[in-house]
Amino acid sequence: MDEARAREILAAVGLPAADARLLALGENAVFALGELVVKVGRDAELLPRAERELALAGWLEESGVPAVRAAEPKPLLADGHPVTLWHRLPAVRPAEPRDLAPLLRRVHALPEPEGFTLPRRDLLGGVERWLRLAGDAIDPADAAFLRERRDSFAPAAAALTPHLPPGPIHGDALPRNVHVGPDGPVLVDLETFSSDLREHDLVVLALSRDRYGLDPAAYDAFTEAYGWDVREWDGCAVLRGARETASCAWVAQHAPTNPQALAEFERRVASLREGDPEVRWYPF
């Protein structure tokens, strides 16, 4: 799904597509539209996740966790694509890793929700779909390599002994998923919320430090605010490897229409093949 198709879907559900400003294009096309943020799902497979994300927003509000609030309780649908509406949040400054830590501490203190069930953090579950969407745009040998990595890391991750008590997690705990508004930091992008090892949330920033150029001092501020550094845990390398595999496959889905995505995909695959943990990756 490209931007033009996403705008067609906005129009199909009765929203003024011409007035929408594209914010991001990934699993969802995300638009700013007046006082709303509108998310258009890439395909019909994302409908259950969109429904769960809306339920999560209500649960977090009841639990007192600062998070984005839904503007409509149910997804709209156009040709099977789920469309969800959210209240737009004002931002007073860019979020930093230290802003994320207290939000994660609150999420990691939550019990399981009542009324719906959180899934496990199926970090590698999207690999096949992303590679399928990439199609012939990527080298079949690279796709086979990532499938082999997935099949290796999945059982290894399932066998880990956690340091922290398992339970609700955000699932994609990055500063880009935090807005700092007038009342402080707020969590956004709830679609990967899960119930699993809390370490999943912490490995994300450890990988950002090593792969994406996050300032080590900013990472240290995060671990100090959270109270623990996941790199001290024996299972860190396994979760990191699983996330690298998923992150590489995720970029692949954009390769058919975006040469920059293909170049980034090839960079990531090459670094994994070479076993080099410090080759710089670039956010996409």
Phi, psi and omega in degrees: 000123177259181184298320181298317179294320179298322179292325175300321180291320176303313180296324182294333178264010174089018179259148183284088186301326183294337182269354185277140178249122182292129178256324183200153178223103180215236173302327174236153163271126186246126183237145166268133182216095183063236180269011183243157163245130183243131180245125179251118181290144184297324180203176186294338179298340183271001181299311180301323179292321178296319178296319180292323179298321178293320177296321179299319181301318178294319179296317180294323177297316178295330182274355178080018178269125179296114183206163179301146182247140181285142176268339175224139186284343183230152176290149166272156182230139173216116182053035179086348181280125176282138178236122180242147184244136185226150174289131180284136184257133174287143178241128180265341176194161176296146178285147177241162179306324181295336177288333182285325188303309181295329176294317178295322178300321180290317178296318183288351175266355184283145169281177176296143180290156174258143177099340174204161185249131174280139177283169168291159177281090182279074187302325185261002186293335181273354187303313183296317181295317181295321178291324177296319179293331178292325176057223184281359181290339180246158179294127178304330178293325177292319177298317179297320178300316180291325177296321178295317177298316178303313183292338177277316185281332183301308179291328179295319179293322180294337183266002184291147172259116186284157172271325181259154176295129179295160179162200183301138177223162176284315175098338177215061192280088179231154177303331179295343178260023175231135171248132175260105181257189181300332181260008178112187183291143181225136177283140173229177181053079185266005191292340180260010177305137186211179169235111188193200177296128177297337180300336176306317182292333186270331178295332183304311182285330175299319178292324177299322178296317187275328188251324192252010173082018176297131179303125179305327178293324177293322177295318179297323177296323177295310183295326177294318180290325179284321178107006181194146177252116184297340180294346176282350185270139183297333184273001186301317184297326180291312180294324176298313180299321178294317181292322176300318179299313180295318182295324178293313180294326181299318180296328185302327184296339180270351186300323183300334185241358186221107180300328179293324177294319178298317179297319179292320176302313182294324176299315183293315180300316181300318181293326177290319178298321182279352180067028181263110186280358186242001175301131184290128170256157182241134180302146181222000000 
